[in-house]
Amino acid sequence: MADILSFRKPSLKQKHKGNTLCRHGHHKWQVDTEKQFDVKRGRLVTVYRCVRCNNQKVVSH
């Protein structure tokens, strides 16, 4: 069986799903474990990445 692909343009509701919260400052932060050491500063950092909009914030210790 072949997979059926949709060539229809996504609606605005589907395109912006979950981003309205992030635009108003309500991010869903999750700790990103890929990068734990900042080379330029020479110290440990915690990188938080938003699950919905992929924005990131860095907190140094």
Phi, psi and omega in degrees: 000141179266150176282138179268123181260142178263121180263009180281142178292134182293144180289164180298327178296318179286325183292321184255021182295122178088346182277344181292326177294318181293325179295334179262011174090011180257074181280161177248087187283141176220140183290129177263115186271001181291317185241110182243353183229127178268118185289320183293318181275335180074036180213166178285141178226158173246123181257122176256136180234133179286132182289325185279311188250359177066022175283155181227151173225147185242130177242121179267152183257000000 
